[in-house]
Amino acid sequence: MSRPIIAMHIQELVKPDGRQLTLYSNQPIPAGLVAPSPFPDPQNANPHLRWHPLRGEWVTYAAFRQNRTYQPPPQYNPLAATSDPAHPTEMPAGDYEIAVFDNRFPSLALESHDPPTLTVPTAPANGKCEVVVFTQDPQAALSRLPLSRIELLLQVWGDRTTRIGGQHHIQYVLPFENRGAEVGVTLHHPHGQIYCYPFVPAVPARQLAQEREYYLQHGSSLLCDMARDEAADGKRVLYQDEHAIAFVPPCARYPYEVWVMPTGPCKDFAALTPPQRASLARALKTVLLKYDTLWDRPFPYLMAWYQAPTDGAEHPETQLHCQFYPPYRTRDRLKYLAGTELAAGMFAMDVLPETTAYELQQVEVNLEEHA
């Protein structure tokens, strides 16, 4: 049964193999849709965690993922809407805009149990992995979707965070999109993923520690203050309005790295006000269109969204924001992580952020043309 939540309509279904499927739309979703699955039986996934004593972080192990679907031909696209009931995909045919379903090949699973006993500490990988399908059009891209769809996606990420965060000992919810074969994409249909962790992972934990220290010293948000300073400077700003900003950070570790965020305090997707959400959608679409227009071809990237942990604390120090990690350093050259990056953790840049910011600033885009 569909139910509206602030103009967002939701329909929850169950696949034949027991996985959950949730449909979202700005308009009412017709009743009677049936959740398909290419698999009749449960996966019974049982990943586990192993502790890395030198790095002080968990590593997850899910050997069954070696057999997951890998770059199938278009006629076998598992994220396309089912057209032949005898050969079901992951998606039902019907009138809806965004779909979220449990990953068939998860690195984390709420039912994980009985990890092996080893020479390092182990634990069940009690988390959750979801797939977020942005559109039923396999030829589309997030950059080409209308602003209303991107706003809906921001709402969907908020709904998933609220539903899953804080339940089942989930401590952190991370939405992301891998785009392009250069970053390891196995399915080219426009989609992203959501990983829900039973702990705060190493990268957001380190960022949160820096945000917390800054907040204790200054009584304000590190990222909000950074956004204010970038707006005043202007050299690296790609988009700015009353509620959102996008810029190449002065400390960029990737040549075309971009950060996107609300300009005012906002700890997570659920905390976005309607004006913030609308502005954030415009900022995000601007960056995506600039990327695709820069070299007149689909631009690969990893887009990661960081928000407050789901531990029930207030986290006034934390700011919702997105970081883009594009793999190219020039039109024809990939940036490979070398010895200093992988072995030492110190990135080495061959180009100044101001240079790539200027390149992106010169790329003109029309948000309404691609709406």
RODO-2510 file (C-alpha; in nm, 4 decimals, decimal comma):
residues 371
     n   res          X          Y          Z
     1     m     0,0000     0,0000     0,0000
     2     s     0,1381     0,3446    -0,0941
     3     r     0,1677     0,6143     0,1708
     4     p     0,2732     0,9779     0,1214
     5     i     0,5541     1,1275     0,3309
     6     i     0,6035     1,4975     0,2504
     7     a     0,4948     1,4439    -0,1139
     8     m     0,6980     1,1248    -0,1372
     9     h     0,5048     0,8044    -0,2013
    10     i     0,6372     0,4672    -0,0876
    11     q     0,5413     0,1099    -0,1622
    12     e     0,7082    -0,1816     0,0177
    13     l     0,7287    -0,5272    -0,1402
    14     v     0,9054    -0,8589    -0,0774
    15     k     1,0943    -1,0520    -0,3445
    16     p     1,0506    -1,4305    -0,3914
    17     d     1,3911    -1,4880    -0,2297
    18     g     1,2891    -1,2867     0,0774
    19     r     1,4718    -0,9619     0,0020
    20     q     1,3000    -0,6281     0,0573
    21     l     1,2115    -0,3938    -0,2302
    22     t     1,0906    -0,0372    -0,1690
    23     l     0,9543     0,1829    -0,4471
    24     y     0,9537     0,5640    -0,4280
    25     s     0,7841     0,8303    -0,6366
    26     n     0,6685     1,1911    -0,6307
    27     q     0,3308     1,0612    -0,7535
    28     p     0,1059     0,7840    -0,6162
    29     i     0,2346     0,4367    -0,7053
    30     p    -0,0257     0,2002    -0,8557
    31     a    -0,1327    -0,0873    -0,6363
    32     g    -0,0736    -0,4461    -0,7374
    33     l     0,2939    -0,4288    -0,8338
    34     v     0,4810    -0,7539    -0,7672
    35     a     0,8460    -0,7674    -0,6650
    36     p     1,0458    -0,9911    -0,9022
    37     s     1,3814    -1,1594    -0,8495
    38     p     1,6192    -1,3447    -1,0817
    39     f     1,6790    -1,5813    -0,7896
    40     p     1,4076    -1,8047    -0,6384
    41     d     1,5930    -1,8951    -0,3191
    42     p     1,7611    -1,6900    -0,0448
    43     q     2,1338    -1,6251    -0,0710
    44     n     2,1857    -1,6933     0,3010
    45     a     2,4814    -1,4568     0,2893
    46     n     2,7119    -1,4860     0,5877
    47     p     2,9988    -1,2350     0,5566
    48     h     3,2277    -1,1754     0,8529
    49     l     3,4725    -0,9142     0,9830
    50     r     3,8421    -0,9519     1,0603
    51     w     4,0362    -0,6946     1,2629
    52     h     4,3446    -0,5350     1,1082
    53     p     4,5706    -0,4818     1,4122
    54     l     4,8158    -0,2440     1,2428
    55     r     4,5550    -0,0160     1,0886
    56     g     4,3060    -0,0445     1,3733
    57     e     4,0100    -0,1121     1,1439
    58     w     3,7749    -0,3874     1,0322
    59     v     3,7932    -0,5672     0,6967
    60     t     3,4866    -0,7522     0,5680
    61     y     3,5017    -1,0902     0,3910
    62     a     3,2274    -1,2208     0,1605
    63     a     3,3722    -1,4898    -0,0648
    64     f     3,0384    -1,5541    -0,2397
    65     r     3,0656    -1,2089    -0,4028
    66     q     3,3198    -1,3511    -0,6493
    67     n     3,0240    -1,4919    -0,8433
    68     r     2,8144    -1,1745    -0,8588
    69     t     2,6809    -1,0377    -1,1873
    70     y     2,9586    -0,8696    -1,3873
    71     q     2,8983    -0,6354    -1,6839
    72     p     2,6202    -0,8372    -1,8512
    73     p     2,5066    -0,7502    -2,2067
    74     p     2,2168    -0,5010    -2,2282
    75     q     1,9561    -0,7718    -2,2910
    76     y     2,0431    -0,9282    -1,9542
    77     n     2,0386    -0,6068    -1,7509
    78     p     1,9230    -0,7134    -1,3999
    79     l     1,8287    -0,3529    -1,3130
    80     a     1,5913    -0,3118    -1,6070
    81     a     1,2191    -0,3441    -1,5456
    82     t     1,0931    -0,6990    -1,5951
    83     s     0,9369    -0,7407    -1,9403
    84     d     0,9114    -1,1200    -1,9455
    85     p     0,7824    -1,2847    -1,6235
    86     a     0,9605    -1,6034    -1,7268
    87     h     1,2917    -1,4166    -1,7063
    88     p     1,2532    -1,1781    -1,4117
    89     t     1,4987    -0,9006    -1,3264
    90     e     1,5364    -0,7181    -0,9938
    91     m     1,2833    -0,4496    -1,0924
    92     p     0,9074    -0,4631    -1,1504
    93     a     0,7376    -0,2974    -1,4449
    94     g     0,5190    -0,0105    -1,3300
    95     d     0,4896     0,3606    -1,2626
    96     y     0,7483     0,4564    -0,9988
    97     e     1,0676     0,6636    -1,0007
    98     i     1,3292     0,5144    -0,7665
    99     a     1,3697     0,1633    -0,6282
   100     v     1,5752     0,0374    -0,3333
   101     f     1,6332    -0,3321    -0,2722
   102     d     1,8557    -0,5572    -0,0631
   103     n     2,1784    -0,6413    -0,2421
   104     r     2,1836    -1,0083    -0,3439
   105     f     2,5609    -1,0133    -0,2891
   106     p     2,6147    -0,8096     0,0301
   107     s     2,9426    -0,7363     0,2041
   108     l     2,7404    -0,6860     0,5229
   109     a     2,4275    -0,8774     0,6303
   110     l     2,2102    -0,8398     0,9390
   111     e     2,1848    -1,2198     0,9699
   112     s     2,5623    -1,2791     0,9715
   113     h     2,6684    -1,5256     1,2401
   114     d     2,9418    -1,7563     1,3665
   115     p     3,2562    -1,5862     1,2323
   116     p     3,5683    -1,8065     1,2154
   117     t     3,8171    -1,8197     1,4999
   118     l     4,1527    -1,6840     1,3784
   119     t     4,4759    -1,5295     1,5044
   120     v     4,3101    -1,1860     1,4824
   121     p     3,9737    -1,0816     1,6305
   122     t     3,6684    -1,1580     1,4169
   123     a     3,3013    -1,0627     1,4323
   124     p     2,9791    -1,1124     1,2355
   125     a     2,9445    -0,8524     0,9582
   126     n     2,6067    -0,7423     1,0945
   127     g     2,5254    -0,4588     0,8571
   128     k     2,3129    -0,4017     0,5504
   129     c     2,3819    -0,3344     0,1814
   130     e     2,1186    -0,1877    -0,0487
   131     v     2,1023    -0,1041    -0,4195
   132     v     1,9389     0,2251    -0,5206
   133     v     1,8137     0,2360    -0,8819
   134     f     1,7806     0,6009    -0,9898
   135     t     1,5665     0,5466    -1,2991
   136     q     1,4089     0,2771    -1,5145
   137     d     1,5942     0,4163    -1,8197
   138     p     1,9172     0,2154    -1,8673
   139     q     2,0597     0,4833    -2,0994
   140     a     2,0147     0,7701    -1,8523
   141     a     2,2578     0,9094    -1,5955
   142     l     2,2149     1,0914    -1,2670
   143     s     2,3310     1,4103    -1,4397
   144     r     2,0469     1,3877    -1,6936
   145     l     1,7644     1,3296    -1,4468
   146     p     1,5260     1,6176    -1,3698
   147     l     1,5813     1,8210    -1,0563
   148     s     1,2613     1,6771    -0,9092
   149     r     1,4127     1,3264    -0,9347
   150     i     1,7368     1,4358    -0,7685
   151     e     1,5395     1,6006    -0,4871
   152     l     1,3451     1,2765    -0,4493
   153     l     1,6735     1,0846    -0,4318
   154     l     1,7896     1,3088    -0,1470
   155     q     1,4626     1,2282     0,0308
   156     v     1,5103     0,8565    -0,0366
   157     w     1,8583     0,8653     0,1164
   158     g     1,7071     1,0378     0,4182
   159     d     1,4306     0,7796     0,4466
   160     r     1,6757     0,4893     0,4251
   161     t     1,9025     0,6518     0,6858
   162     t     1,6107     0,7051     0,9235
   163     r     1,4705     0,3546     0,8737
   164     i     1,7964     0,1641     0,9102
   165     g     2,0151     0,3915     1,1197
   166     g     2,0085     0,3141     1,4879
   167     q     1,8381    -0,0234     1,4301
   168     h     2,0153    -0,3558     1,4528
   169     h     2,3159    -0,1740     1,6056
   170     i     2,3732     0,0186     1,2806
   171     q     2,6046     0,3101     1,3561
   172     y     2,6702     0,4654     1,0151
   173     v     2,4831     0,4918     0,6827
   174     l     2,6844     0,5742     0,3702
   175     p     2,5130     0,6344     0,0327
   176     f     2,7476     0,6331    -0,2675
   177     e     2,7599     0,5912    -0,6436
   178     n     3,0362     0,4295    -0,8466
   179     r     3,0148     0,5444    -1,2070
   180     g     3,2239     0,4048    -1,4910
   181     a     3,4311     0,0947    -1,5582
   182     e     3,7385     0,2899    -1,4425
   183     v     3,6122     0,2700    -1,0839
   184     g     3,5008    -0,0921    -1,1065
   185     v     3,1324    -0,0628    -1,1962
   186     t     2,9825    -0,4020    -1,2781
   187     l     2,6369    -0,2790    -1,3897
   188     h     2,6075     0,0340    -1,6042
   189     h     2,2373     0,0979    -1,5401
   190     p     2,2211     0,4234    -1,3341
   191     h     2,2296     0,3185    -0,9707
   192     g     2,4066     0,3655    -0,6409
   193     q     2,4424     0,1761    -0,3174
   194     i     2,3898     0,2271     0,0534
   195     y     2,6174     0,0580     0,3073
   196     c     2,4966     0,0452     0,6670
   197     y     2,7739    -0,0353     0,9139
   198     p     2,7632    -0,1695     1,2724
   199     f     3,0443     0,0782     1,3512
   200     v     3,1673     0,4134     1,2190
   201     p     3,4170     0,3218     0,9438
   202     a     3,7717     0,4545     0,9429
   203     v     3,7365     0,7404     0,6919
   204     p     3,4217     0,9048     0,8334
   205     a     3,5531     0,8385     1,1858
   206     r     3,8680     1,0374     1,1099
   207     q     3,6662     1,3184     0,9528
   208     l     3,4295     1,3246     1,2492
   209     a     3,7224     1,3485     1,4897
   210     q     3,8529     1,6547     1,3025
   211     e     3,5065     1,8110     1,2962
   212     r     3,4615     1,7461     1,6675
   213     e     3,7968     1,9002     1,7598
   214     y     3,7206     2,2094     1,5508
   215     y     3,3734     2,2441     1,7047
   216     l     3,5143     2,2252     2,0563
   217     q     3,7679     2,4956     1,9745
   218     h     3,5478     2,7315     1,7720
   219     g     3,1885     2,6473     1,8581
   220     s     3,0995     2,6193     1,4913
   221     s     3,1046     2,3677     1,2069
   222     l     3,4371     2,3156     1,0319
   223     l     3,2698     2,2522     0,6965
   224     c     3,0205     2,5382     0,7267
   225     d     3,3083     2,7737     0,8035
   226     m     3,5061     2,6277     0,5149
   227     a     3,2096     2,6780     0,2804
   228     r     3,1812     3,0402     0,3968
   229     d     3,5507     3,1018     0,3296
   230     e     3,5374     2,9328    -0,0119
   231     a     3,2345     3,1443    -0,1068
   232     a     3,4175     3,4609    -0,0044
   233     d     3,7305     3,3608    -0,1966
   234     g     3,5430     3,2367    -0,5029
   235     k     3,8429     3,0921    -0,6891
   236     r     3,7302     2,7317    -0,6561
   237     v     3,3493     2,7698    -0,6406
   238     l     3,1471     2,5864    -0,9078
   239     y     2,7983     2,6567    -0,7756
   240     q     2,6579     2,8770    -0,5007
   241     d     2,3172     2,9968    -0,3911
   242     e     2,1532     3,0837    -0,0608
   243     h     2,1439     2,7259     0,0688
   244     a     2,4106     2,5160    -0,1067
   245     i     2,7606     2,5317    -0,2490
   246     a     2,9900     2,3184    -0,4650
   247     f     3,3642     2,3772    -0,4871
   248     v     3,6966     2,2161    -0,5566
   249     p     3,8544     2,1946    -0,2094
   250     p     4,1912     2,3673    -0,1681
   251     c     4,3181     2,0398    -0,0195
   252     a     4,1930     1,8205    -0,3068
   253     r     4,3650     1,4806    -0,3307
   254     y     4,2212     1,4070    -0,6767
   255     p     4,2600     1,6537    -0,9668
   256     y     3,8869     1,6978    -1,0296
   257     e     3,7668     1,6399    -0,6746
   258     v     3,4566     1,8402    -0,5785
   259     w     3,2679     1,8824    -0,2524
   260     v     2,8948     1,9595    -0,2390
   261     m     2,7062     2,0617     0,0759
   262     p     2,4417     2,2823     0,2333
   263     t     2,5872     2,6140     0,3434
   264     g     2,3946     2,6128     0,6711
   265     p     2,4246     2,3501     0,9465
   266     c     2,2659     2,0163     0,8513
   267     k     2,3839     1,6911     1,0048
   268     d     2,2135     1,4393     0,7736
   269     f     1,9671     1,3907     0,4881
   270     a     1,6673     1,3767     0,7205
   271     a     1,7574     1,7217     0,8579
   272     l     1,7438     1,8917     0,5154
   273     t     1,4796     2,1632     0,4871
   274     p     1,2870     2,1821     0,1567
   275     p     1,4867     2,4916     0,0433
   276     q     1,8146     2,3184     0,1342
   277     r     1,7110     2,0059    -0,0533
   278     a     1,6158     2,2028    -0,3650
   279     s     1,9435     2,3951    -0,3617
   280     l     2,1481     2,0834    -0,2949
   281     a     1,9848     1,9138    -0,5944
   282     r     2,0785     2,2088    -0,8141
   283     a     2,4360     2,2115    -0,6853
   284     l     2,4709     1,8368    -0,7402
   285     k     2,3257     1,8468    -1,0910
   286     t     2,5525     2,1392    -1,1820
   287     v     2,8624     1,9426    -1,0841
   288     l     2,7461     1,6300    -1,2659
   289     l     2,6716     1,8227    -1,5862
   290     k     3,0059     2,0025    -1,5697
   291     y     3,1804     1,6673    -1,5356
   292     d     3,0014     1,5177    -1,8373
   293     t     3,0463     1,8319    -2,0481
   294     l     3,4143     1,8832    -1,9629
   295     w     3,5379     1,6243    -2,2140
   296     d     3,2030     1,5650    -2,3865
   297     r     3,1734     1,2087    -2,2584
   298     p     3,0429     1,0253    -1,9490
   299     f     3,2679     1,1202    -1,6584
   300     p     3,3565     0,8384    -1,4146
   301     y     3,3680     0,9054    -1,0420
   302     l     3,3018     0,7807    -0,6934
   303     m     3,0439     0,9999    -0,5201
   304     a     3,0297     0,9501    -0,1412
   305     w     2,7873     1,1201     0,0989
   306     y     2,8982     1,1699     0,4585
   307     q     2,6564     1,2433     0,7405
   308     a     2,6202     1,2095     1,1167
   309     p     2,6466     0,8657     1,2783
   310     t     2,3163     0,7000     1,3661
   311     d     2,4040     0,6510     1,7330
   312     g     2,1325     0,8766     1,8714
   313     a     2,3695     1,1614     1,9639
   314     e     2,3103     1,5170     1,8418
   315     h     2,6427     1,5636     1,6555
   316     p     2,6305     1,9435     1,6152
   317     e     2,9848     1,9270     1,4792
   318     t     2,8884     1,7208     1,1744
   319     q     2,7862     1,8530     0,8325
   320     l     2,6153     1,6553     0,5583
   321     h     2,8322     1,6741     0,2495
   322     c     2,9359     1,4918    -0,0648
   323     q     3,2876     1,4218    -0,1901
   324     f     3,3571     1,3290    -0,5527
   325     y     3,6661     1,1210    -0,6301
   326     p     3,7164     1,1152    -1,0112
   327     p     3,9879     0,8772    -1,1383
   328     y     4,1175     1,0878    -1,4309
   329     r     4,3962     1,3454    -1,3944
   330     t     4,3786     1,4534    -1,7588
   331     r     4,1465     1,3727    -2,0467
   332     d     4,3477     1,0587    -2,1291
   333     r     4,5355     0,9718    -1,8096
   334     l     4,4099     0,7979    -1,4987
   335     k     4,5401     0,8861    -1,1548
   336     y     4,6749     0,5623    -1,0115
   337     l     4,7498     0,5492    -0,6412
   338     a     5,1262     0,5104    -0,6110
   339     g     5,3654     0,4286    -0,3285
   340     t     5,3226     0,7483    -0,1284
   341     e     4,9423     0,7259    -0,1467
   342     l     4,8968     0,3561    -0,0727
   343     a     5,1975     0,2894     0,1469
   344     a     5,2210     0,6186     0,3344
   345     g     4,8695     0,7567     0,3033
   346     m     4,9995     1,0934     0,1764
   347     f     4,8569     1,1972    -0,1580
   348     a     5,0748     1,3699    -0,4178
   349     m     4,9057     1,6051    -0,6644
   350     d     5,0406     1,6994    -1,0075
   351     v     4,7939     1,9826    -1,0623
   352     l     4,6719     2,2668    -0,8428
   353     p     4,3063     2,2645    -0,7316
   354     e     4,2760     2,6205    -0,8622
   355     t     4,3665     2,4985    -1,2116
   356     t     4,1048     2,2252    -1,2279
   357     a     3,8488     2,4518    -1,0594
   358     y     3,9062     2,7077    -1,3349
   359     e     3,8577     2,4371    -1,5993
   360     l     3,5259     2,3343    -1,4454
   361     q     3,4178     2,6952    -1,3957
   362     q     3,4531     2,7535    -1,7710
   363     v     3,2136     2,4672    -1,8487
   364     e     2,8695     2,6182    -1,9024
   365     v     2,5663     2,4074    -1,8193
   366     n     2,1920     2,4630    -1,8348
   367     l     2,0007     2,2908    -1,5561
   368     e     1,6645     2,3467    -1,7204
   369     e     1,7763     2,2067    -2,0569
   370     h     1,8488     1,8730    -1,8909
   371     a     1,5400     1,8737    -1,6676
***
